[in-house]
Amino acid sequence: MMMQPVLRKYGADARLQVSNQFEGPLWSLVTEKPGHLLTDNYTSWDELLLGAIDANIESYADTYADGLEKRTWGERNTAAIRHPLSRSVPFLSRWIDMPADQLNGDSNMPRVQFPAFGASERFAVSPGDESNGYLHMPAGQSGHPLSDYYRKGHDDWVQGRPSSFLPGETVHELSLFAGS
């Protein structure tokens, strides 16, 4: 494949990086179809676009032999929430990392969720109507893997089910005092 003309002056190792703000310029390109931006191996924008579609169909057919219709977004967007200790002591991963759940959500939407990135908390509450407030939090309130609260609420975060914003009934109490 021919190197894109704009990259020639930077050498064979030059690569383009897609910006997070690509949608506006992309729409301009496919609407205006400027001929001077076509690479040497295409004679028209229609040929380029049809070639891209053909390449994607072929890639998906090779990658997903059982059919594209059986694919889910969660296959590409699977949680990878790891306890800091499991990076140093990998054999503990099965006990201290969160499950590899398939997530919905993406960027630029309320449920921003990626394999290793997402909202640490989501909540909504109105003053005076706290009983109808909700909270979502990945993992649980405790960072200690042996705590009953280590994973509490995690499944609600994955599924988008509201957990109560209010604390609930007191189960444990910790008193700190200075002794003499």
MARBA-3410 file (N, C-alpha, C, O; in Angstrom, 1 decimal):
180
0.9,-1.2,0.0,0.0,0.0,0.0,0.9,1.2,0.0,1.9,1.3,0.7 ~ 0.5,2.2,-0.7,1.3,3.5,-0.8,1.2,4.3,0.5,0.1,4.3,1.1 ~ 2.3,4.9,0.8,2.2,5.8,2.0,1.4,7.0,1.7,1.5,7.5,0.6 ~ 0.7,7.5,2.7,-0.1,8.7,2.4,0.8,9.9,2.2,1.8,10.0,2.8 ~ 0.4,10.7,1.2,1.3,11.8,0.7,1.7,12.7,1.9,2.9,13.1,1.9
0.8,13.0,2.8,1.2,13.9,3.9,2.2,13.4,4.8,2.9,14.1,5.5 ~ 2.4,12.0,4.8,3.3,11.4,5.7,4.7,11.2,5.1,5.7,10.9,5.8 ~ 4.8,11.3,3.8,6.0,11.0,3.1,7.2,11.8,3.7,8.3,11.2,3.8 ~ 7.0,13.0,4.0,8.2,13.8,4.5,8.6,13.4,5.9,9.7,13.8,6.3 ~ 7.8,12.6,6.6,8.2,12.2,7.9,8.8,10.8,7.9,9.3,10.4,9.0
8.8,10.1,6.8,9.4,8.8,6.7,8.5,7.6,6.9,7.3,7.8,7.2 ~ 9.0,6.4,6.6,8.2,5.2,6.5,7.6,4.8,7.9,6.6,4.1,7.9 ~ 8.2,5.2,9.0,7.7,4.8,10.3,6.7,5.8,10.8,6.1,5.5,11.9 ~ 6.3,6.8,10.1,5.3,7.8,10.6,3.9,7.1,10.6,3.6,6.4,9.7 ~ 3.2,7.4,11.6,1.8,6.8,11.8,0.9,8.0,12.2,1.3,8.9,13.0
-0.3,7.9,11.7,-1.4,8.8,12.2,-2.0,8.3,13.4,-2.3,7.1,13.5 ~ -2.4,9.2,14.3,-3.1,8.9,15.5,-4.5,9.5,15.4,-4.6,10.7,15.1 ~ -5.5,8.7,15.7,-6.9,9.2,15.6,-7.2,10.1,16.8,-7.0,9.6,18.0 ~ -7.7,11.3,16.6,-8.0,12.2,17.7,-9.4,11.8,18.3,-10.2,11.1,17.6 ~ -9.6,12.1,19.5,-10.9,11.9,20.2,-12.0,12.8,19.5,-13.1,12.5,19.7
-11.5,13.8,18.8,-12.5,14.7,18.1,-12.6,14.4,16.6,-12.7,15.3,15.8 ~ -12.5,13.1,16.2,-12.4,12.8,14.8,-13.8,12.9,14.1,-13.7,13.0,12.8 ~ -14.9,12.9,14.8,-16.2,12.8,14.0,-16.5,13.9,13.1,-16.9,13.7,12.0 ~ -16.2,15.2,13.6,-16.5,16.3,12.7,-15.7,16.3,11.5,-16.2,16.4,10.4 ~ -14.3,16.2,11.6,-13.5,16.1,10.3,-13.9,14.9,9.4,-13.8,15.0,8.2
-14.2,13.8,10.1,-14.6,12.6,9.3,-15.8,12.9,8.4,-15.8,12.6,7.2 ~ -16.8,13.5,9.0,-18.0,13.8,8.3,-17.7,14.8,7.1,-18.3,14.7,6.0 ~ -16.8,15.8,7.4,-16.4,16.7,6.3,-15.8,16.0,5.2,-16.1,16.2,4.0 ~ -14.9,15.0,5.5,-14.2,14.2,4.5,-15.2,13.4,3.6,-15.1,13.5,2.4 ~ -16.1,12.7,4.2,-17.0,11.8,3.4,-18.1,12.6,2.8,-18.7,12.1,1.8
-18.3,13.8,3.2,-19.3,14.7,2.5,-18.7,15.4,1.4,-19.3,15.4,0.3 ~ -17.6,16.0,1.6,-16.9,16.8,0.6,-16.1,16.0,-0.4,-15.9,16.4,-1.6 ~ -15.5,14.9,0.1,-14.7,14.0,-0.7,-13.6,14.7,-1.5,-13.6,14.6,-2.8 ~ -12.7,15.4,-0.9,-11.7,16.1,-1.6,-10.7,15.2,-2.3,-10.1,14.3,-1.7 ~ -10.6,15.3,-3.6,-9.7,14.4,-4.4,-8.3,14.5,-4.0,-7.6,13.4,-4.1
-7.8,15.6,-3.6,-6.3,15.7,-3.3,-6.0,14.9,-2.0,-4.8,14.7,-1.7 ~ -7.0,14.4,-1.2,-6.6,13.6,-0.1,-6.7,12.1,-0.3,-6.5,11.3,0.6 ~ -7.1,11.7,-1.5,-7.1,10.3,-1.9,-5.7,9.7,-2.0,-4.8,10.5,-2.5 ~ -5.5,8.5,-1.5,-4.2,7.9,-1.7,-4.1,7.4,-3.2,-5.1,7.3,-3.9 ~ -2.8,7.1,-3.6,-2.6,6.7,-5.0,-3.3,5.4,-5.4,-3.5,5.2,-6.6
-3.7,4.6,-4.5,-4.3,3.3,-4.9,-5.8,3.4,-5.0,-6.4,2.4,-5.2 ~ -6.4,4.6,-5.0,-7.8,4.8,-5.2,-8.1,5.9,-6.2,-7.4,6.9,-6.2 ~ -9.0,5.6,-7.1,-9.3,6.7,-8.1,-10.5,7.5,-7.7,-10.7,8.6,-8.3 ~ -11.3,7.1,-6.7,-12.4,7.9,-6.3,-12.7,7.6,-4.8,-12.3,6.6,-4.2 ~ -13.5,8.5,-4.2,-13.9,8.3,-2.8,-14.9,7.1,-2.7,-14.8,6.4,-1.7
-15.7,6.9,-3.7,-16.6,5.8,-3.6,-15.8,4.5,-3.6,-16.2,3.5,-2.9 ~ -14.8,4.4,-4.4,-13.9,3.2,-4.4,-13.2,3.0,-3.1,-13.1,1.9,-2.6 ~ -12.7,4.1,-2.5,-12.1,4.0,-1.2,-13.1,3.5,-0.1,-12.8,2.6,0.7 ~ -14.3,4.1,-0.1,-15.3,3.7,0.9,-15.7,2.3,0.7,-15.9,1.5,1.7 ~ -16.0,1.9,-0.5,-16.4,0.5,-0.8,-15.2,-0.5,-0.4,-15.5,-1.6,0.1
-14.0,-0.1,-0.7,-12.9,-0.9,-0.3,-12.7,-1.1,1.2,-12.4,-2.1,1.7 ~ -13.0,0.0,1.9,-13.0,-0.1,3.4,-14.1,-1.0,3.9,-13.8,-1.8,4.8 ~ -15.3,-1.0,3.3,-16.3,-1.9,3.7,-16.0,-3.3,3.4,-16.1,-4.2,4.2 ~ -15.4,-3.6,2.2,-15.0,-4.9,1.8,-13.9,-5.4,2.8,-13.9,-6.6,3.2 ~ -13.0,-4.6,3.1,-11.9,-5.0,4.0,-12.4,-5.4,5.4,-12.0,-6.3,6.0
-13.4,-4.6,5.9,-14.0,-4.9,7.2,-14.8,-6.2,7.2,-14.7,-7.0,8.1 ~ -15.6,-6.4,6.1,-16.3,-7.7,6.0,-15.4,-8.8,6.0,-15.6,-9.8,6.6 ~ -14.3,-8.7,5.2,-13.3,-9.8,5.1,-12.7,-10.1,6.5,-12.5,-11.2,6.9 ~ -12.3,-9.0,7.2,-11.6,-9.1,8.5,-12.6,-9.7,9.5,-12.2,-10.6,10.2 ~ -13.8,-9.3,9.5,-14.8,-9.9,10.5,-15.1,-11.4,10.1,-15.2,-12.2,11.0
-15.1,-11.7,8.8,-15.4,-13.1,8.4,-14.2,-14.0,8.9,-14.4,-15.1,9.3 ~ -13.0,-13.5,8.8,-11.8,-14.2,9.2,-11.7,-14.4,10.7,-11.4,-15.4,11.3 ~ -12.1,-13.3,11.4,-11.9,-13.2,12.9,-13.1,-13.9,13.6,-12.9,-14.6,14.6 ~ -14.3,-13.8,13.0,-15.5,-14.3,13.7,-16.2,-15.3,12.7,-17.2,-15.0,12.1 ~ -15.6,-16.5,12.6,-16.1,-17.5,11.7,-17.5,-18.0,12.0,-18.2,-18.4,11.1
-18.0,-17.8,13.3,-19.4,-18.2,13.6,-20.4,-17.2,13.3,-21.6,-17.4,13.6 ~ -20.0,-16.1,12.7,-20.9,-15.0,12.3,-20.9,-13.8,13.1,-20.9,-13.8,14.4 ~ -20.9,-12.7,12.5,-20.9,-11.4,13.1,-22.1,-11.1,13.9,-22.1,-10.4,15.0 ~ -23.3,-11.7,13.5,-24.5,-11.4,14.3,-24.5,-12.0,15.7,-25.3,-11.6,16.5 ~ -23.5,-12.8,16.0,-23.4,-13.4,17.4,-22.5,-12.6,18.3,-22.3,-12.9,19.4
-21.9,-11.6,17.7,-21.0,-10.7,18.5,-21.7,-9.8,19.4,-22.8,-9.3,19.1 ~ -21.1,-9.4,20.5,-21.7,-8.4,21.4,-20.6,-7.3,21.7,-19.4,-7.5,21.5 ~ -21.1,-6.1,22.0,-20.2,-5.1,22.4,-19.4,-5.4,23.6,-18.2,-5.0,23.8 ~ -19.9,-6.2,24.5,-19.2,-6.6,25.7,-18.0,-7.4,25.5,-17.1,-7.5,26.3 ~ -17.9,-8.1,24.3,-16.7,-8.8,24.0,-15.5,-7.9,23.9,-14.4,-8.3,24.2
-15.7,-6.7,23.4,-14.7,-5.7,23.2,-14.5,-4.9,24.5,-13.5,-4.3,24.7 ~ -15.6,-4.8,25.3,-15.6,-3.9,26.4,-15.8,-4.8,27.7,-16.9,-4.7,28.3 ~ -14.8,-5.5,28.1,-14.9,-6.4,29.2,-14.1,-5.8,30.4,-12.9,-5.4,30.2 ~ -14.7,-5.7,31.5,-14.0,-5.1,32.7,-12.7,-5.8,33.0,-12.6,-7.0,33.0 ~ -11.7,-5.0,33.4,-10.4,-5.4,33.8,-10.0,-4.6,35.0,-9.0,-3.9,35.0
-10.8,-4.8,36.1,-10.6,-4.0,37.3,-9.7,-4.9,38.3,-10.1,-5.9,38.8 ~ -8.5,-4.4,38.5,-7.5,-5.2,39.2,-7.1,-4.5,40.5,-7.0,-3.2,40.6 ~ -7.0,-5.2,41.6,-6.5,-4.7,42.8,-5.0,-4.4,42.6,-4.3,-5.1,42.0 ~ -4.5,-3.3,43.2,-3.1,-2.9,43.0,-2.1,-4.0,43.4,-1.1,-4.1,42.8 ~ -2.5,-4.8,44.4,-1.6,-5.9,44.8,-1.4,-7.0,43.8,-0.4,-7.6,43.7
-2.5,-7.2,43.0,-2.4,-8.3,42.0,-1.4,-8.1,40.9,-1.0,-9.1,40.3 ~ -1.0,-6.9,40.7,0.0,-6.6,39.7,1.4,-7.1,40.2,2.2,-7.5,39.4 ~ 1.6,-7.0,41.5,2.9,-7.4,42.0,2.9,-8.9,42.4,3.9,-9.6,42.4 ~ 1.7,-9.4,42.8,1.6,-10.8,43.2,0.4,-11.4,42.4,-0.7,-11.6,42.9 ~ 0.7,-11.8,41.1,-0.3,-12.2,40.2,-1.1,-13.4,40.6,-2.3,-13.5,40.2
-0.6,-14.3,41.4,-1.3,-15.5,41.7,-2.5,-15.2,42.6,-3.4,-16.0,42.8 ~ -2.6,-14.0,43.2,-3.7,-13.6,44.0,-4.9,-13.0,43.2,-6.0,-12.8,43.8 ~ -4.6,-12.8,41.9,-5.7,-12.2,41.1,-7.0,-12.8,41.2,-8.0,-12.1,41.3 ~ -7.1,-14.1,41.2,-8.4,-14.8,41.2,-9.2,-14.5,42.5,-10.5,-14.6,42.4 ~ -8.6,-14.1,43.5,-9.3,-13.8,44.8,-9.5,-12.3,45.0,-10.5,-11.9,45.6
-8.6,-11.4,44.4,-8.7,-10.0,44.8,-9.1,-9.1,43.6,-9.5,-7.9,43.8 ~ -9.1,-9.6,42.4,-9.5,-8.8,41.2,-11.0,-8.9,41.1,-11.6,-9.9,41.4 ~ -11.7,-7.9,40.5,-13.1,-8.0,40.2,-13.3,-8.9,39.0,-12.4,-9.1,38.2 ~ -14.5,-9.5,38.8,-14.7,-10.4,37.7,-14.6,-9.6,36.3,-14.8,-8.4,36.2 ~ -14.3,-10.4,35.3,-14.2,-9.9,33.9,-15.5,-9.8,33.3,-15.8,-10.5,32.4
-16.4,-8.9,33.8,-17.7,-8.7,33.3,-17.8,-8.0,32.0,-17.0,-7.0,31.8 ~ -18.7,-8.4,31.1,-18.9,-7.7,29.9,-19.7,-6.4,30.2,-20.8,-6.5,30.9 ~ -19.3,-5.3,29.7,-19.9,-4.0,30.1,-20.6,-3.4,28.8,-20.1,-3.6,27.7 ~ -21.7,-2.7,29.1,-22.2,-1.8,28.0,-21.5,-0.5,28.2,-20.6,-0.4,29.0 ~ -22.0,0.5,27.6,-21.4,1.9,27.8,-20.2,2.1,26.9,-19.8,1.1,26.2
-19.7,3.3,26.8,-18.7,3.7,26.0,-18.3,5.1,26.4,-18.7,5.6,27.4 ~ -17.5,5.8,25.5,-17.2,7.2,25.9,-18.3,8.1,25.4,-19.2,7.6,24.6 ~ -18.3,9.3,25.8,-19.3,10.3,25.4,-20.8,9.9,25.7,-21.6,10.2,24.9 ~ -21.0,9.2,26.8,-22.3,8.9,27.2,-22.4,8.7,28.7,-21.3,8.7,29.4 ~ -23.5,8.7,29.4,-23.6,8.7,30.8,-22.8,7.5,31.5,-22.2,7.7,32.5
-22.9,6.3,30.9,-22.2,5.2,31.5,-20.9,5.0,30.8,-20.7,4.1,30.0 ~ -19.9,5.8,31.1,-18.6,5.7,30.6,-17.9,4.5,31.2,-17.7,4.5,32.4 ~ -17.7,3.5,30.4,-17.1,2.3,30.9,-16.2,1.6,29.9,-16.6,1.4,28.7 ~ -14.9,1.4,30.2,-14.0,0.7,29.4,-13.4,-0.4,30.2,-13.6,-0.5,31.4 ~ -12.6,-1.3,29.6,-12.0,-2.4,30.4,-11.2,-1.9,31.7,-11.4,-2.5,32.7
-10.4,-0.9,31.6,-9.7,-0.4,32.7,-10.0,1.0,33.1,-9.2,1.7,33.7 ~ -11.1,1.5,32.7,-11.5,2.9,33.0,-13.0,3.0,33.1,-13.7,2.4,32.3 ~ -13.5,3.8,34.0,-14.9,4.0,34.1,-15.2,4.9,35.3,-14.2,5.3,36.0 ~ -16.4,5.3,35.5,-16.7,6.2,36.6,-16.5,5.5,37.9,-16.9,4.3,38.1 ~ -15.8,6.1,38.8,-15.5,5.5,40.1,-16.8,5.5,41.0,-17.0,4.7,41.9
-17.7,6.4,40.7,-19.0,6.5,41.3,-19.9,7.2,40.4,-19.6,8.1,39.7 ~ -21.2,6.8,40.5,-22.3,7.5,39.8,-23.4,7.6,40.8,-23.7,6.6,41.4 ~ -23.9,8.8,41.0,-25.0,8.9,41.9,-25.9,10.1,41.5,-25.4,11.0,40.8 ~ -27.1,10.0,42.0,-28.0,11.1,41.9,-28.9,11.2,43.1,-29.4,10.2,43.6 ~ -29.0,12.3,43.7,-29.8,12.5,44.9,-30.3,13.9,44.9,-29.6,14.9,44.6
-31.6,14.1,45.3,-32.2,15.4,45.5,-32.3,15.7,47.0,-32.8,14.9,47.7 ~ -31.9,16.9,47.4,-32.1,17.2,48.8,-33.6,17.1,49.2,-34.5,17.6,48.6 ~ -33.7,16.4,50.3,-35.1,16.2,50.8,-35.7,14.9,50.3,-36.8,14.5,50.8 ~ -35.1,14.3,49.3,-35.7,13.1,48.7,-34.5,12.0,48.6,-34.4,11.3,47.6 ~ -33.7,12.0,49.7,-32.6,11.1,49.7,-33.0,9.6,49.5,-32.2,8.8,49.0
-34.2,9.2,50.0,-34.6,7.8,49.9,-34.7,7.4,48.5,-34.7,6.2,48.2 ~ -34.9,8.3,47.5,-35.0,7.9,46.1,-33.7,8.1,45.4,-33.6,7.9,44.1 ~ -32.6,8.5,46.1,-31.3,8.6,45.5,-30.7,7.3,45.2,-31.1,6.3,45.8 ~ -29.7,7.2,44.2,-29.1,6.0,43.9,-27.6,6.2,43.9,-27.1,7.3,43.7 ~ -26.8,5.1,44.0,-25.4,5.1,43.9,-24.9,3.9,43.2,-25.4,2.8,43.4
-23.9,4.1,42.3,-23.3,3.0,41.6,-21.8,3.1,41.9,-21.2,4.2,41.8 ~ -21.2,2.0,42.3,-19.7,2.1,42.6,-19.1,0.7,42.2,-19.5,-0.3,42.7 ~ -18.1,0.8,41.3,-17.4,-0.5,41.0,-16.6,-1.0,42.2,-16.2,-0.2,43.1 ~ -16.5,-2.3,42.3,-16.0,-2.9,43.5,-16.9,-2.6,44.7,-18.1,-2.5,44.5 ~ -16.3,-2.5,45.9,-17.1,-2.2,47.0,-16.5,-1.1,47.8,-15.6,-0.4,47.4
-17.1,-0.9,49.0,-16.6,0.2,49.9,-15.3,-0.1,50.5,-14.5,0.8,50.9 ~ -14.9,-1.4,50.7,-13.7,-1.8,51.4,-12.7,-2.2,50.4,-13.0,-2.8,49.4 ~ -11.4,-1.8,50.6,-10.3,-2.2,49.8,-9.7,-3.5,50.3,-8.7,-4.0,49.7 ~ -10.2,-4.1,51.3,-9.7,-5.3,51.9,-10.4,-6.5,51.4,-11.6,-6.7,51.6 ~ -9.7,-7.4,50.7,-10.3,-8.5,50.0,-11.1,-9.5,50.9,-12.0,-10.2,50.4
-10.8,-9.5,52.2,-11.5,-10.4,53.1,-12.7,-9.8,53.7,-13.5,-10.5,54.4 ~ -13.0,-8.5,53.4,-14.1,-7.9,54.0,-15.4,-8.3,53.2,-15.4,-8.6,52.0 ~ -16.5,-8.4,54.0,-17.8,-8.6,53.4,-18.2,-7.6,52.4,-19.1,-7.8,51.5 ~ -17.6,-6.4,52.5,-18.0,-5.2,51.7,-17.0,-5.0,50.5,-17.1,-4.0,49.8 ~ -16.1,-5.9,50.3,-15.1,-5.8,49.2,-15.7,-5.8,47.8,-15.3,-4.9,47.0
-16.7,-6.6,47.6,-17.4,-6.6,46.2,-18.8,-6.2,46.3,-19.5,-6.2,45.3 ~ -19.3,-5.7,47.5,-20.7,-5.4,47.6,-21.1,-4.2,46.8,-20.4,-3.1,46.8 ~ -22.1,-4.3,45.9,-22.5,-3.3,45.0,-21.9,-3.4,43.6,-22.3,-2.7,42.7 ~ -20.8,-4.2,43.5,-20.1,-4.2,42.2,-21.1,-4.7,41.1,-21.1,-4.1,40.0 ~ -21.8,-5.8,41.3,-22.7,-6.3,40.3,-23.8,-5.2,39.9,-24.2,-5.1,38.7
-24.2,-4.5,40.9,-25.2,-3.4,40.6,-24.5,-2.4,39.6,-25.2,-1.9,38.7 ~ -23.2,-2.1,39.8,-22.5,-1.1,39.0,-22.4,-1.7,37.5,-22.7,-1.0,36.6 ~ -22.1,-3.0,37.4,-21.9,-3.6,36.1,-23.3,-3.6,35.4,-23.3,-3.2,34.2 ~ -24.4,-3.9,36.1,-25.7,-4.1,35.4,-26.4,-2.7,35.3,-27.4,-2.7,34.7 ~ -25.9,-1.7,36.0,-26.6,-0.4,36.0,-27.8,-0.4,36.9,-28.7,0.4,36.7
-27.9,-1.3,37.9,-29.0,-1.3,38.8,-28.7,-0.3,39.9,-27.6,-0.2,40.4 ~ -29.7,0.5,40.4,-29.4,1.4,41.4,-29.2,0.8,42.8,-30.0,-0.1,43.2 ~ -28.2,1.2,43.5,-28.0,0.8,44.9,-28.5,2.0,45.7,-28.4,3.1,45.2 ~ -29.0,1.8,46.9,-29.5,2.9,47.7,-28.4,3.8,48.0,-27.3,3.5,48.4 ~ -28.8,5.1,47.9,-27.8,6.2,48.3,-27.7,6.3,49.8,-26.6,6.6,50.3
-28.7,5.9,50.5,-28.7,6.0,52.0,-27.9,4.8,52.6,-27.8,3.8,52.0 ~ -27.3,5.0,53.7,-26.4,4.0,54.3,-27.1,2.8,54.8,-26.4,1.7,54.8 ~ -28.3,2.8,55.1,-29.0,1.6,55.7,-28.7,1.4,57.2,-28.2,2.3,57.8 ~ -29.1,0.3,57.7,-29.0,0.0,59.1,-27.5,-0.2,59.5,-26.8,-0.8,58.8 ~ -27.2,0.4,60.7,-25.8,0.2,61.2,-25.6,-1.3,61.5,-26.4,-1.9,62.3
-24.5,-1.9,61.0,-24.2,-3.3,61.3,-23.0,-3.4,62.1,-22.9,-4.2,63.0 ~ -22.0,-2.5,61.9,-20.8,-2.5,62.7,-20.5,-1.0,63.1,-20.9,-0.1,62.5 ~ -19.9,-0.9,64.3,-19.5,0.4,64.8,-18.1,0.3,65.2,-17.6,-0.6,65.9 ~ -17.3,1.3,64.9,-15.9,1.4,65.3,-15.7,2.7,66.1,-16.1,3.8,65.7 ~ -15.2,2.5,67.3,-15.0,3.6,68.2,-13.5,3.9,68.4,-12.8,2.9,68.7
-13.1,5.1,68.2,-11.7,5.5,68.4,-11.6,6.4,69.6,-12.4,7.4,69.7 ~ -10.8,6.1,70.5,-10.6,6.9,71.7,-9.2,6.9,72.1,-8.4,6.0,71.8 ~ -8.8,7.9,72.8,-7.4,8.0,73.3,-7.4,7.5,74.7,-8.2,7.9,75.6 ~ -6.6,6.5,74.9,-6.4,5.9,76.2,-5.4,6.7,77.1,-4.7,7.5,76.5 ~ -5.5,6.4,78.4,-4.5,7.1,79.2,-3.4,6.2,79.6,-2.5,6.7,80.3
END
